Amino acid sequence: MSSRLMARKTVSFRPNKTRRTAPFRPKKPVRGADMSGRSSQEISNPKDACARAGFLGTKVVYQIYVRSFNDSNGDGIGDLPGITQRLDYLQKLGVDYLWLTPFFVSPQHDNGYDVADYRNVEPLFGTMADFDELSVEAKKHGIKLMLDMVFNHTSTEHPWFQRALAGDPQYLAYYTFVDGNPDTPPTNWKSKFGGSAWEWVPTLHKWYLHLFDASQADLNWDNPNVRAELADIVRFWHNKGVDGFRFDVVNLISKPDVFEDDAIGDGRRFYTDGPHVHEYLQELVKRGGIDGLMTVGEMSSTSIENCIRYSNPADHELAMTFSFHHLKVDYLNGDKWALKEPDIGKLRELLKSWQEQITAGGGWNALFWANHDQPRPNSRFGDTERYWEMSSKLLAVTAHLLRGTPYIYQGEELGMTNAGFTDITQYRDVESLNYFKILQERGCSPKEALHIISERSRDNGRTPVQWDASKTAGFTSGTPWIGIPDNHTVINAAAEVDDPGSIFSFYQKLITLRKTHPVISEGDVHFIDSGGEKVIAYERTLDGCCVRVFANFSDQKVRCAPKAAIDGSGVLIGNYPDTVTDADALVLRPFEARAFIWE
């Protein structure tokens, strides 16, 4: 592969009650229908559960980070008309839904995840007329829209928060404000972006909670007026023809009744999957009129048990969940900002437990390696210097043949890699910039801190889609808001769309298989012993049909299963042109993935 492609990383990688604070806030459960409109009683029937799997299991969602997808007007920022311009490409790929990251009015401190007006389009991204045109044209292409709703917090520039700052009691109760003094935050909780999770407001003599940036104030979901406002926002967009919703960090919405210090952590155990989260979600779904739609919740630090409840149709909450445990296997001692090589054995065990237990519990998985908050998976789990194509295809096979609904993050279908930035000034992400400072405060040199940022930064997934080999990668006629990786001259859509051996074409095949083979969309899943330390192997079964998948997450050739394990099968898909066996075993080459089928 070209030397322009990025090299693989080789870095070696209960409660204290000393302080209790009651929040300033006032203080409910409900029910609906599955994907085909069935009642909770009907969906409890195994046959109806299969029908639900048949619906969700045939769909593929494509995530668009609007700012970086396609710029239509030359200002260097992706926009809604830019998406409309690329609908032919998305239709050719074969996806069913487009998940659009927030395009609502926002000061953009966190690239749109700080919303100041949920019912209007941020001018950077276009107009409401542009959204309406996108919606109409997408449906003509057989594609539906899924919007990203950020309901745990708002921007501090939202009118609700501004009225709170003015001392309006009604709107003070929309957020989590706590009385105190400027020297002592209500708790020792840490923001997920670094520093305290509390911000002092001198004019009010109160602290407000912000689990993310200080410009993102947490809403008080215990206030029924807040819940009513948010349900009305969902109805607004659903009435405009939106067919799906993704809810950002939605399992953090229910805070504890009493705030207390965390003696052993950063506070997350007190607010994750909180005391009223399920009833609040049920209420939002019912009042928003979205029971039965394609909905997914982003679940931070959650549990299998909770995700079963979130996604079991009998509970009328969400269609599926995002969980992130499998994307923490390269965190040293659980610290995102401490690097180590991915633990493939741990990855295999996590995929096994989540796949098998969620299935047994009647829940549903969202399948993904990447999104706007993650590094590029082929740079993370593969070898983009020597095995760029094979690494990219291996990850696609491993995820797309599991039980659940696959999500493709923009550029993933092209094999886009990490950004390869070499200077901190090239980064735009608030979290990355904060942690560049924090890492140095922890003792890292600027060079060491920059290396960690280069591996972990969310900006790795936020560089513009590489449409062609031109100077700005076909993304814009102007200056892009963030730099474009040098390898865009090699990795780009123009080079791949019509190449039958490309990564793009490989994704097309996987999408087609999911829609044409019920064993993939509906079948049971069981992980099997591969005999290889860095091999992930599983099988899907349905009505006498069986698919077995073997994936080698290493740069070494491995003997992974007895030949008897594939006797009588046909090859469903693989990222090498042929199957290799020796006298008595299946042999997998570096980063090889191969799926066999018995029909």
C-alpha positions as CSV (number, residue, x, y, z in Angstrom):
1,M,0.0,0.0,0.0
2,S,1.2,3.6,-0.6
3,S,3.5,5.1,2.0
4,R,0.9,7.9,2.2
5,L,-1.3,5.5,4.2
6,M,-0.9,5.9,7.9
7,A,1.2,3.5,9.9
8,R,-0.3,1.2,12.5
9,K,0.2,2.4,16.0
10,T,2.8,0.5,17.9
11,V,2.5,2.2,21.3
12,S,2.7,0.0,24.4
13,F,0.6,0.7,25.3
14,R,-19.9,1.9,46.7
15,P,-20.4,5.3,47.8
16,N,-18.6,7.9,49.9
17,K,-21.2,10.1,51.6
18,T,-19.1,12.9,52.9
19,R,-20.9,15.6,51.0
20,R,-24.6,15.4,50.2
21,T,-26.4,18.1,48.3
22,A,-30.0,18.3,47.4
23,P,-30.5,19.8,43.9
24,F,-32.8,22.7,43.2
25,R,-35.6,21.0,41.2
26,P,-39.3,20.2,41.5
27,K,-40.7,15.8,40.5
28,K,-43.4,9.8,36.5
29,P,-44.3,5.8,33.9
30,V,-46.1,4.9,30.5
31,R,-46.5,2.5,27.2
32,G,-47.1,1.6,22.6
33,A,-46.0,-0.7,19.4
34,D,-43.2,-2.4,17.7
35,M,-41.9,-1.7,14.2
36,S,-45.0,-3.1,12.6
37,G,-47.5,-1.5,15.0
38,R,-48.0,-4.5,17.2
39,S,-49.0,-4.1,20.9
40,S,-46.8,-5.1,23.8
41,Q,-48.8,-8.3,24.3
42,E,-48.2,-9.3,20.7
43,I,-44.5,-8.5,20.6
44,S,-44.0,-10.7,23.6
45,N,-44.9,-13.6,21.3
46,P,-41.7,-15.2,19.8
47,K,-43.1,-15.1,16.3
48,D,-43.6,-11.4,16.5
49,A,-40.2,-10.9,17.9
50,C,-38.9,-12.6,14.8
51,A,-40.9,-10.2,12.7
52,R,-39.3,-7.3,14.5
53,A,-35.8,-8.8,13.9
54,G,-36.8,-9.2,10.3
55,F,-37.4,-5.4,10.1
56,L,-34.5,-4.1,12.1
57,G,-32.1,-6.8,10.9
58,T,-32.5,-5.9,7.2
59,K,-31.8,-2.2,7.7
60,V,-28.4,-0.4,7.5
61,V,-27.9,3.1,8.8
62,Y,-25.3,5.5,7.5
63,Q,-24.1,8.3,9.8
64,I,-23.4,11.7,8.4
65,Y,-21.4,14.2,10.3
66,V,-22.9,17.1,8.5
67,R,-20.0,19.5,9.0
68,S,-17.6,17.1,7.2
69,F,-19.8,15.3,4.6
70,N,-20.1,17.6,1.6
71,D,-19.9,21.4,1.2
72,S,-22.3,22.9,-1.4
73,N,-21.4,26.6,-1.2
74,G,-17.7,26.8,-0.8
75,D,-17.5,28.1,2.8
76,G,-15.5,25.0,3.9
77,I,-18.3,23.5,6.0
78,G,-20.5,20.6,5.0
79,D,-24.2,21.4,4.8
80,L,-27.7,20.0,4.1
81,P,-27.7,20.8,0.3
82,G,-24.3,19.0,0.2
83,I,-26.0,15.9,1.4
84,T,-28.8,16.2,-1.2
85,Q,-26.1,16.4,-3.8
86,R,-24.6,13.0,-2.8
87,L,-27.9,11.0,-2.5
88,D,-27.1,9.0,-5.7
89,Y,-23.9,7.8,-4.0
90,L,-25.7,6.8,-0.8
91,Q,-28.4,5.0,-2.9
92,K,-25.7,3.2,-4.8
93,L,-24.1,2.0,-1.5
94,G,-27.5,0.6,-0.5
95,V,-28.2,2.2,2.9
96,D,-31.7,2.6,4.3
97,Y,-31.4,5.5,6.8
98,L,-29.2,8.6,7.1
99,W,-28.4,9.6,10.7
100,L,-27.7,13.3,10.6
101,T,-25.6,14.8,13.4
102,P,-27.2,18.0,14.9
103,F,-27.7,20.7,12.4
104,F,-29.8,22.9,14.8
105,V,-29.0,26.4,15.8
106,S,-25.8,26.3,17.9
107,P,-22.8,28.4,18.9
108,Q,-20.8,25.3,17.8
109,H,-18.6,25.0,20.9
110,D,-19.0,21.2,20.6
111,N,-19.7,21.1,16.9
112,G,-23.5,21.2,17.2
113,Y,-23.9,19.1,20.3
114,D,-24.6,22.3,22.2
115,V,-28.1,23.2,20.9
116,A,-29.5,26.7,21.2
117,D,-32.7,26.1,19.2
118,Y,-34.1,22.7,18.5
119,R,-36.6,23.8,15.9
120,N,-34.4,25.7,13.5
121,V,-31.5,25.0,11.2
122,E,-28.1,26.5,12.0
123,P,-27.3,28.9,9.1
124,L,-23.9,27.3,8.7
125,F,-25.7,24.2,7.5
126,G,-28.5,25.7,5.4
127,T,-32.2,26.6,5.9
128,M,-35.4,24.7,6.8
129,A,-36.2,24.8,3.1
130,D,-32.9,22.9,2.5
131,F,-33.9,20.3,5.1
132,D,-37.4,19.9,3.5
133,E,-35.7,19.4,0.1
134,L,-33.3,16.8,1.5
135,S,-36.2,14.9,3.1
136,V,-38.2,14.8,-0.1
137,E,-35.2,13.9,-2.3
138,A,-34.0,11.2,0.2
139,K,-37.4,9.5,0.1
140,K,-37.2,9.5,-3.7
141,H,-34.0,7.6,-3.4
142,G,-35.5,5.1,-1.0
143,I,-33.7,6.6,2.1
144,K,-35.2,7.8,5.4
145,L,-33.8,10.4,7.8
146,M,-32.8,9.9,11.4
147,L,-32.1,13.0,13.5
148,D,-29.7,13.3,16.4
149,M,-31.4,14.7,19.5
150,V,-29.2,16.1,22.3
151,F,-31.5,16.1,25.2
152,N,-29.2,15.6,28.2
153,H,-28.1,19.2,28.0
154,T,-28.5,22.4,26.0
155,S,-26.2,25.2,25.1
156,T,-25.8,27.9,27.7
157,E,-26.9,30.2,24.9
158,H,-30.3,28.5,24.7
159,P,-33.1,30.9,25.6
160,W,-34.1,28.6,28.5
161,F,-30.7,28.9,30.1
162,Q,-30.5,32.6,29.4
163,R,-33.8,33.1,31.3
164,A,-32.4,31.0,34.1
165,L,-29.4,33.2,34.3
166,A,-31.7,36.2,34.6
167,G,-33.2,34.6,37.7
168,D,-36.5,33.4,36.3
169,P,-37.6,30.6,38.7
170,Q,-39.5,28.7,36.0
171,Y,-36.3,28.3,34.0
172,L,-34.0,27.8,36.9
173,A,-36.0,24.7,37.4
174,Y,-35.2,23.6,33.8
175,Y,-31.6,22.9,34.8
176,T,-29.7,21.5,37.7
177,F,-28.7,24.4,39.9
178,V,-27.4,24.0,43.4
179,D,-26.8,26.7,46.1
180,G,-23.3,27.0,47.5
181,N,-20.2,29.1,47.7
182,P,-17.6,29.7,45.0
183,D,-14.9,27.7,46.7
184,T,-16.7,24.4,47.0
185,P,-18.5,22.6,44.1
186,P,-21.5,20.5,45.2
187,T,-19.6,17.3,44.4
188,N,-16.1,16.2,43.2
189,W,-17.6,14.9,39.9
190,K,-15.5,15.3,36.8
191,S,-16.7,16.5,33.4
192,K,-16.2,14.1,30.6
193,F,-14.3,16.8,28.8
194,G,-12.0,17.3,31.8
195,G,-12.2,19.5,35.0
196,S,-15.1,19.9,37.3
197,A,-18.6,19.0,36.3
198,W,-19.9,22.2,38.0
199,E,-19.7,25.8,37.0
200,W,-20.3,28.7,39.4
201,V,-22.7,31.6,38.5
202,P,-21.7,34.6,40.7
203,T,-24.9,36.5,40.0
204,L,-27.1,33.6,41.2
205,H,-24.8,32.3,43.9
206,K,-25.4,28.9,42.4
207,W,-23.6,26.1,40.7
208,Y,-25.0,24.4,37.6
209,L,-24.2,20.8,36.4
210,H,-22.5,20.2,33.1
211,L,-21.4,16.6,32.5
212,F,-19.7,17.8,29.3
213,D,-18.4,21.3,28.4
214,A,-19.2,24.2,30.7
215,S,-21.2,25.6,27.7
216,Q,-23.5,22.5,27.9
217,A,-25.8,22.8,30.9
218,D,-27.5,19.6,32.0
219,L,-31.3,19.7,31.8
220,N,-33.4,18.7,34.8
221,W,-35.5,15.8,33.6
222,D,-37.3,15.6,37.0
223,N,-39.1,18.7,35.9
224,P,-42.3,17.6,34.0
225,N,-42.2,20.8,32.0
226,V,-38.8,19.9,30.6
227,R,-40.0,16.5,29.6
228,A,-43.1,18.0,27.9
229,E,-40.9,20.5,26.0
230,L,-38.6,17.7,24.7
231,A,-41.5,15.5,23.7
232,D,-43.0,18.4,21.7
233,I,-39.6,18.9,19.9
234,V,-39.7,15.2,18.9
235,R,-43.3,15.6,17.6
236,F,-42.2,18.7,15.6
237,W,-39.6,16.8,13.6
238,H,-41.7,13.6,13.3
239,N,-44.5,15.7,11.8
240,K,-42.0,17.0,9.3
241,G,-41.5,13.5,8.0
242,V,-38.5,12.3,10.1
243,D,-38.6,8.5,10.4
244,G,-36.0,7.9,13.1
245,F,-34.2,9.4,16.1
246,R,-30.8,8.9,17.8
247,F,-30.7,10.2,21.4
248,D,-27.4,11.5,22.5
249,V,-26.1,10.1,25.9
250,V,-29.7,9.5,26.8
251,N,-28.9,7.1,29.7
252,L,-27.5,10.1,31.7
253,I,-30.7,12.1,31.8
254,S,-31.9,10.9,35.2
255,K,-29.8,12.4,38.0
256,P,-29.8,11.1,41.6
257,D,-32.2,12.7,44.1
258,V,-29.2,13.7,46.3
259,F,-25.7,14.6,45.0
260,E,-22.7,13.2,46.8
261,D,-19.0,12.9,46.4
262,D,-17.5,9.9,44.6
263,A,-14.6,8.6,46.6
264,I,-13.6,6.0,44.0
265,G,-14.4,7.5,40.6
266,D,-15.4,10.5,38.6
267,G,-19.1,10.5,39.6
268,R,-20.5,8.6,36.7
269,R,-21.8,5.7,38.8
270,F,-24.3,8.1,40.4
271,Y,-25.9,9.4,37.2
272,T,-25.4,6.6,34.7
273,D,-28.7,4.7,34.1
274,G,-30.2,6.8,36.8
275,P,-33.3,6.1,39.0
276,H,-36.0,7.3,36.6
277,V,-34.3,6.8,33.2
278,H,-36.6,4.1,32.0
279,E,-39.9,5.8,32.9
280,Y,-38.7,9.1,31.4
281,L,-37.7,7.3,28.1
282,Q,-41.1,5.5,28.0
283,E,-42.8,8.9,28.5
284,L,-40.8,10.6,25.8
285,V,-41.5,7.8,23.3
286,K,-45.2,7.8,24.0
287,R,-45.7,11.5,24.1
288,G,-43.4,12.1,21.1
289,G,-45.5,9.6,19.1
290,I,-42.4,7.6,18.0
291,D,-43.0,4.1,19.4
292,G,-42.3,1.8,16.5
293,L,-39.8,4.1,14.7
294,M,-36.2,3.4,14.1
295,T,-34.7,4.8,17.4
296,V,-31.4,4.3,19.0
297,G,-30.0,5.5,22.3
298,E,-26.3,6.3,22.9
299,M,-25.6,4.6,26.2
300,S,-22.6,5.8,28.2
301,S,-20.9,3.3,30.5
302,T,-24.1,1.2,30.6
303,S,-24.9,-2.5,31.4
304,I,-26.3,-5.4,29.4
305,E,-29.2,-5.6,31.7
306,N,-30.2,-1.9,31.1
307,C,-29.7,-2.2,27.4
308,I,-32.1,-5.2,27.3
309,R,-34.7,-3.0,29.0
310,Y,-33.9,0.0,26.8
311,S,-34.4,-2.1,23.6
312,N,-36.9,-4.8,24.5
313,P,-40.1,-3.9,22.7
314,A,-42.3,-4.9,25.7
315,D,-40.9,-1.9,27.5
316,H,-41.7,0.6,24.8
317,E,-38.5,2.6,25.0
318,L,-36.0,2.3,22.1
319,A,-35.5,0.1,19.1
320,M,-31.8,-0.5,19.9
321,T,-28.8,0.8,21.8
322,F,-25.2,2.0,21.2
323,S,-22.9,0.6,23.9
324,F,-19.1,1.3,23.9
325,H,-17.5,-1.4,26.0
326,H,-16.0,-3.1,22.9
327,L,-14.3,0.2,21.9
328,K,-12.4,0.5,25.2
329,V,-10.2,-2.6,24.8
330,D,-7.2,-0.4,24.0
331,Y,-7.7,1.8,27.1
332,L,-4.9,1.2,29.5
333,N,-6.4,0.6,33.0
334,G,-9.7,2.0,31.6
335,D,-8.2,5.4,30.8
336,K,-9.1,6.6,27.3
337,W,-6.0,8.8,27.3
338,A,-3.5,6.0,28.1
339,L,-2.6,3.9,25.1
340,K,-2.2,0.2,24.7
341,E,-2.5,-2.4,21.9
342,P,-6.1,-3.6,21.5
343,D,-6.9,-6.7,23.6
344,I,-8.5,-8.9,21.0
345,G,-9.3,-11.6,23.5
346,K,-11.2,-9.0,25.6
347,L,-12.9,-7.7,22.4
348,R,-14.1,-11.3,21.6
349,E,-15.5,-11.8,25.1
350,L,-17.3,-8.5,25.0
351,L,-18.9,-9.1,21.6
352,K,-19.9,-12.6,22.8
353,S,-21.5,-11.4,26.0
354,W,-23.4,-8.5,24.5
355,Q,-24.5,-10.4,21.4
356,E,-25.7,-13.6,23.2
357,Q,-27.2,-11.9,26.2
358,I,-29.0,-9.1,24.4
359,T,-30.5,-11.7,22.1
360,A,-31.6,-13.9,25.0
361,G,-33.1,-10.9,26.7
362,G,-35.2,-9.8,23.7
363,G,-33.2,-6.7,23.1
364,W,-31.4,-5.4,20.0
365,N,-27.9,-4.3,19.2
366,A,-26.6,-1.5,17.1
367,L,-23.5,-2.7,15.3
368,F,-20.6,-0.3,14.8
369,W,-16.9,0.3,15.0
370,A,-16.9,4.1,14.4
371,N,-18.8,7.3,14.8
372,H,-18.0,11.0,15.1
373,D,-16.6,10.5,18.6
374,Q,-14.2,7.7,17.7
375,P,-10.9,7.2,15.9
376,R,-11.0,5.4,12.6
377,P,-11.3,1.7,13.3
378,N,-8.8,0.5,10.7
379,S,-6.1,2.7,12.2
380,R,-7.1,1.4,15.6
381,F,-7.6,-2.3,15.1
382,G,-5.8,-2.9,11.9
383,D,-2.6,-2.2,10.0
384,T,-3.1,0.7,7.6
385,E,0.5,0.7,6.4
386,R,0.7,-2.9,5.1
387,Y,-2.9,-4.3,5.2
388,W,-5.1,-1.2,4.7
389,E,-7.6,-2.9,2.5
390,M,-7.7,-6.2,4.4
391,S,-8.0,-4.4,7.7
392,S,-10.9,-2.3,6.5
393,K,-12.8,-5.3,5.0
394,L,-12.1,-7.5,8.1
395,L,-13.8,-5.0,10.3
396,A,-16.8,-4.7,7.9
397,V,-17.3,-8.5,7.8
398,T,-17.0,-8.9,11.6
399,A,-19.6,-6.3,12.4
400,H,-22.1,-6.7,9.4
401,L,-22.6,-10.4,9.9
402,L,-23.5,-10.1,13.6
403,R,-27.1,-9.9,14.9
404,G,-28.3,-6.3,15.0
405,T,-28.5,-3.2,12.8
406,P,-25.2,-2.1,11.2
407,Y,-24.2,1.5,11.3
408,I,-21.7,2.8,8.7
409,Y,-19.8,6.0,9.6
410,Q,-19.1,8.3,6.7
411,G,-15.9,7.3,4.9
412,E,-15.7,3.9,6.6
413,E,-17.0,2.4,3.4
414,L,-13.9,3.9,1.7
415,G,-11.4,2.8,4.2
416,M,-10.6,6.3,5.5
417,T,-7.9,6.4,8.2
418,N,-6.9,8.6,11.2
419,A,-6.1,12.2,10.3
420,G,-2.3,12.0,10.7
421,F,-2.1,15.5,12.1
422,T,1.4,16.5,13.4
423,D,0.6,19.7,15.3
424,I,-1.9,20.6,18.0
425,T,-3.0,23.6,15.9
426,Q,-4.5,21.3,13.4
427,Y,-7.1,20.0,15.9
428,R,-10.5,21.6,16.4
429,D,-12.2,19.3,18.9
430,V,-12.8,20.9,22.4
431,E,-12.1,17.6,24.2
432,S,-8.8,17.1,22.3
433,L,-7.6,20.6,23.0
434,N,-8.5,20.3,26.7
435,Y,-6.7,17.0,27.1
436,F,-3.6,18.2,25.4
437,K,-3.2,20.5,28.4
438,I,-4.4,17.9,30.9
439,L,-2.0,15.3,29.7
440,Q,0.9,17.7,30.1
441,E,-0.3,18.5,33.6
442,R,-0.1,14.8,34.3
443,G,3.5,14.7,33.3
444,C,3.5,14.0,29.5
445,S,5.9,16.0,27.3
446,P,4.2,18.0,24.5
447,K,5.4,15.3,22.0
448,E,3.9,12.5,24.1
449,A,0.7,14.4,24.6
450,L,0.4,15.1,20.9
451,H,1.0,11.4,20.1
452,I,-1.9,10.4,22.4
453,I,-4.1,13.0,20.9
454,S,-3.3,11.7,17.4
455,E,-4.5,8.3,18.4
456,R,-7.6,9.2,20.4
457,S,-8.9,12.5,19.1
458,R,-12.5,12.7,17.9
459,D,-11.1,14.8,15.0
460,N,-9.8,11.5,13.5
461,G,-13.4,10.8,12.5
462,R,-14.3,14.3,11.6
463,T,-12.0,15.1,8.7
464,P,-13.9,15.7,5.4
465,V,-15.2,12.8,3.3
466,Q,-12.6,12.1,0.6
467,W,-14.6,12.3,-2.6
468,D,-11.7,12.5,-5.0
469,A,-7.9,13.2,-5.3
470,S,-8.2,16.9,-5.8
471,K,-6.6,19.4,-3.4
472,T,-9.6,19.6,-1.2
473,A,-10.8,16.0,-1.8
474,G,-13.9,17.1,-3.6
475,F,-15.4,18.2,-0.3
476,T,-15.4,21.9,-0.9
477,S,-14.3,24.6,-3.4
478,G,-13.1,26.7,-0.5
479,T,-10.9,26.1,2.5
480,P,-12.1,23.1,4.6
481,W,-12.8,23.9,8.3
482,I,-10.4,21.1,9.3
483,G,-7.4,19.6,7.4
484,I,-7.7,16.8,4.9
485,P,-5.4,13.7,5.3
486,D,-2.7,13.4,2.8
487,N,-3.8,10.0,1.8
488,H,-7.0,11.3,0.1
489,T,-5.1,11.1,-3.2
490,V,-5.2,7.4,-2.8
491,I,-8.3,6.8,-0.6
492,N,-11.3,8.4,-2.2
493,A,-14.8,7.7,-3.6
494,A,-13.9,8.4,-7.2
495,A,-11.2,5.6,-7.1
496,E,-13.6,3.1,-5.5
497,V,-17.2,3.4,-6.5
498,D,-16.8,1.6,-9.8
499,D,-14.0,-0.8,-8.7
500,P,-15.5,-4.2,-8.0
501,G,-12.6,-5.1,-5.7
502,S,-12.8,-1.9,-3.6
503,I,-13.8,-1.5,0.0
504,F,-16.9,0.4,-1.2
505,S,-18.0,-2.5,-3.4
506,F,-17.3,-4.9,-0.4
507,Y,-19.7,-2.9,1.7
508,Q,-22.3,-3.0,-1.0
509,K,-22.0,-6.8,-1.0
510,L,-22.4,-7.0,2.8
511,I,-25.5,-4.8,2.7
512,T,-27.0,-7.0,-0.1
513,L,-26.3,-10.2,1.9
514,R,-28.1,-8.7,5.0
515,K,-31.2,-8.0,2.9
516,T,-31.2,-11.3,1.0
517,H,-30.2,-13.8,3.7
518,P,-32.7,-14.1,6.6
519,V,-30.0,-16.1,8.6
520,I,-28.1,-12.8,8.8
521,S,-31.0,-10.4,9.5
522,E,-32.9,-12.7,11.9
523,G,-30.8,-15.7,12.9
524,D,-29.5,-16.6,16.4
525,V,-25.9,-15.9,17.2
526,H,-23.4,-18.0,19.1
527,F,-19.6,-17.5,19.4
528,I,-17.4,-20.5,18.8
529,D,-13.9,-21.5,19.8
530,S,-11.5,-20.5,17.1
531,G,-8.3,-21.8,18.5
532,G,-6.7,-18.5,17.8
533,E,-5.7,-15.9,20.4
534,K,-6.6,-13.0,18.0
535,V,-9.3,-14.7,16.0
536,I,-13.0,-13.8,16.5
537,A,-15.4,-16.6,15.4
538,Y,-19.1,-16.9,15.6
539,E,-22.0,-18.6,13.8
540,R,-25.5,-17.5,12.8
541,T,-28.3,-20.1,12.5
542,L,-31.9,-20.0,11.3
543,D,-34.2,-22.8,10.1
544,G,-31.4,-25.2,9.2
545,C,-29.2,-22.5,7.6
546,C,-25.9,-21.7,9.1
547,V,-23.2,-19.0,8.6
548,R,-19.8,-19.3,10.3
549,V,-17.5,-16.3,10.4
550,F,-13.8,-16.3,11.2
551,A,-11.8,-13.1,11.5
552,N,-8.1,-12.8,12.2
553,F,-7.2,-9.6,14.0
554,S,-3.4,-10.0,13.6
555,D,-0.7,-9.5,11.1
556,Q,0.3,-13.2,11.4
557,K,-0.9,-16.3,9.6
558,V,-2.9,-18.5,12.0
559,R,-4.4,-22.0,12.0
560,C,-7.8,-21.3,13.6
561,A,-10.2,-24.2,13.2
562,P,-10.3,-27.8,12.1
563,K,-11.2,-28.4,8.4
564,A,-14.2,-30.2,9.6
565,A,-15.6,-26.9,10.8
566,I,-16.1,-25.8,7.2
567,D,-16.8,-29.1,5.5
568,G,-19.7,-29.0,3.1
569,S,-19.9,-25.2,3.1
570,G,-19.8,-22.5,0.4
571,V,-17.9,-19.2,0.8
572,L,-20.4,-16.4,1.6
573,I,-17.8,-13.6,1.5
574,G,-14.1,-13.1,2.2
575,N,-11.5,-10.4,1.9
576,Y,-9.0,-12.6,0.2
577,P,-9.7,-14.3,-3.2
578,D,-9.4,-17.9,-2.0
579,T,-9.7,-20.1,1.0
580,V,-6.5,-21.6,2.5
581,T,-6.3,-24.9,4.4
582,D,-3.5,-27.2,5.4
583,A,-3.7,-30.9,6.2
584,D,-6.3,-30.5,8.9
585,A,-7.1,-26.8,9.6
586,L,-8.5,-23.6,8.2
587,V,-5.6,-21.1,7.7
588,L,-6.3,-17.4,8.0
589,R,-3.8,-14.9,6.5
590,P,-3.1,-11.5,8.1
591,F,-6.3,-9.6,8.8
592,E,-8.3,-12.1,6.9
593,A,-12.0,-12.5,7.4
594,R,-14.0,-15.3,5.8
595,A,-17.6,-16.4,6.1
596,F,-19.0,-19.8,5.2
597,I,-22.6,-20.8,4.6
598,W,-24.6,-24.0,4.7
599,E,-28.0,-23.7,3.2
